[in-house]
Amino acid sequence: MGECMVELRTDEYSATSLHQSFAGDVYNSAVYLKRCFDDVFVGFVTVTGDDTFSHRMRKGFESESLDTSMVFTHPTRATGLYLIDTDDDGERSFTYWRSESAAKTIVSFLNVDVLNSLTSNDMFMFSGISIAIIPPDERVPFFNFIKALKNKGVKLVFDPNYRARLWTSLADAKANFEQALSLSDIALVGVEDMGELFGLASSDDVMELCQSHSVDEVVIKNGPSSVLTSLNGKYEEHVITPVSKVVDTTSAGDAFNGVYLGGRLQNLPISHCVSMAAKAAGTVIQHRGAIIPKGVVEATLEGVHKSTLASDLTT
Ligand code: ADP
């Protein structure tokens, strides 16, 4: 569940043209999960408008084979939009138009029928951005909704994805993240986010925070350094091979999350899921944009995925 936005970015070759696509953290994860694990049913829960961009966005979801039965339509609001501008030195800046976006009204659509439909799924993923865009007075009903999902056996998956500008205060963000962590069955956490939020500097410190909130399965992402995981108290550190030519780190963590969860939904061991997820993320950062052309990540996983399954069968 999250917000997908219209993404505009300055064209590499022409200062007066803009390239348009769609992106948003949980949406990006859903796309990479479905692309790499076609057998898995993946739906996106969100609200769009009734405008031209919204219609195109919904078509975009369908072209990624995502289920759209939980894509609701707000009669008057439109989708959010952001611009990525790259200056002459290659430095990127982001400008957002999302304060009144349709996705912010998601809680008004989360009724009992939606709850019952969602309980047929194994997992429900949300992020710090999914929470941040919900008006503060609607967050209690949101947390009650996901608590009800959890009580019905759906695993809750959370990535804090802290974006300071979306929160009124650091204290508010921290309180919401702690509540989300306490409810989560799986936490996929970037060290950088937790540094800004809780002043934590290392994967071990972040792991300790997650453990203190009793999260069963924790994945700590630390850029090219390493990935630290724990499953029911069993810790593993995974080596990451740094990419020598990083083009754009947008959605590295999102791609990682999607592929990791796809692997876990196939009951693959954590270390195999991390190696596939890292390979996917390492591929995504060698291309521009959040969603890279279809087929690229899938191709890099071809061998890994097959050998993973083969080695599972032999162990
Ligand atoms: P998040 O965006 O969630 O904070 P990270 O920045 O840690 O996450 O990146 C997510 C994943 O992307 C990492 O765990 C790693 O697998 C991969 N990654 C990020 N930067 C690099 C890099 N320079 N080289 C190789 N892999 C990378």
Boltz pocket constraint, residues with backbone or C-beta under 6 A from the ligand:
constraints:
  - pocket:
      binder: B
      contacts: [[A, 188], [A, 189], [A, 190], [A, 191], [A, 192], [A, 193], [A, 220], [A, 221], [A, 222], [A, 223], [A, 224], [A, 226], [A, 227], [A, 240], [A, 241], [A, 242], [A, 243], [A, 244], [A, 246], [A, 249], [A, 251], [A, 252], [A, 253], [A, 254], [A, 256], [A, 277], [A, 278], [A, 279], [A, 281], [A, 282], [A, 285]]
      max_distance: 6.0
